[in-house]
Amino acid sequence: MTNEKYMNMIRNNPYVIDRIENPSEEMQLLAVQMNGLALQYIKKPSRKPPSPTRRGPSNSSTIPRKTCSCKPSSPAGTT
């Protein structure tokens, strides 16, 4: 079976990585990106960190925050 056929199988079901004998690092990464729980089926996981292009934002300040323009309510029993 060709590498591309394996990759398509993994895209459809990441758990198929368990049935592939000696999956390439590319196949392993795809399976884990599709579903992180597929990591349990990888017998020899890579210790290589993910590439910076595949990571999410590293700084939480880049995420826009919603602000509330509502006024605080007065405590119960007071008006």
C-alpha positions in Angstrom: 0.0 0.0 0.0 1.3 3.5 -0.8 2.1 6.1 1.8 -0.7 8.4 0.5 -3.3 5.6 0.9 -2.2 5.2 4.5 -2.4 8.9 5.1 -6.0 8.9 3.7 -6.9 6.0 6.0 -5.5 8.0 9.0 -7.4 11.1 8.0 -10.6 9.0 8.0 -9.8 7.2 11.3 -6.7 8.2 13.3 -6.9 4.9 15.3 -5.9 2.9 12.2 -2.3 3.9 13.1 -2.4 0.9 15.5 -2.8 -1.5 12.5 0.1 0.0 10.4 3.4 -1.8 10.8 6.2 0.7 11.2 4.3 3.9 10.5 6.4 6.9 9.3 6.8 9.9 11.5 4.6 11.8 9.2 1.8 9.2 9.7 2.3 9.3 13.4 2.0 13.1 13.5 -1.1 13.1 11.4 -2.8 10.6 13.6 -2.1 12.5 16.7 -3.1 15.8 15.1 -6.4 14.3 14.1 -7.0 12.9 17.5 -4.5 13.2 20.4 -5.8 9.9 21.9 -4.2 8.0 19.0 -0.9 8.6 20.7 -1.6 5.5 22.9 -1.3 3.3 19.8 2.1 4.6 18.6 4.7 2.1 19.8 7.8 4.3 19.4 6.7 8.0 19.6 9.1 10.7 18.4 10.7 12.9 21.0 11.0 15.7 18.5 8.9 18.8 19.5 6.3 19.9 17.0 7.3 22.5 14.4 6.4 26.1 15.2 4.0 26.2 12.2 1.9 23.5 13.8 1.6 25.1 17.2 -1.3 27.3 18.3 -0.7 30.8 19.6 2.0 30.9 22.2 0.9 34.1 23.8 -2.6 34.2 25.3 -2.6 38.0 24.9 -3.1 37.6 21.2 -6.6 36.2 21.8 -9.1 39.0 21.8 -11.1 39.3 25.1 -14.8 40.2 25.2 -15.7 43.1 27.4 -19.0 43.6 29.2 -20.6 47.0 29.1 -23.3 46.1 31.6 -23.6 47.9 34.9 -23.3 46.0 38.2 -26.6 45.2 39.8 -27.4 46.5 43.2 -27.4 44.0 46.1 -30.6 42.3 47.0 -33.0 44.3 49.2 -31.5 47.7 48.3 -32.8 50.0 45.6 
